[in-house]
């Protein structure tokens, strides 16, 4: 899965489920918590969505990391995790 594809899926999910509008004020690098766009319940929905899309279980460390606050951070984390999993499977 390419990072741009994953970013688009996350943005679509956030737009559909949480009515977040991406544009000038909010982009893939925006901290969704600092902007007040996401709360703890929405965060859990987002985690379930990301786990479903990536077909992998996130660790507590990943969930609590500071990178899991923006679309780009989430997509990067998932791509890194998937690449690491693939490398481990090929070993």
Buried (B, 14 or more C-beta within 10 A) or exposed (E): BEBEEBBBBBBEBBEEEBEBEBEEEBEBEBEBBEEEBBEEEBBEBBBEBBBEBBEBEBEEEBBEBEEBBBBBBBBBBBBEBBEEEEEEEEE
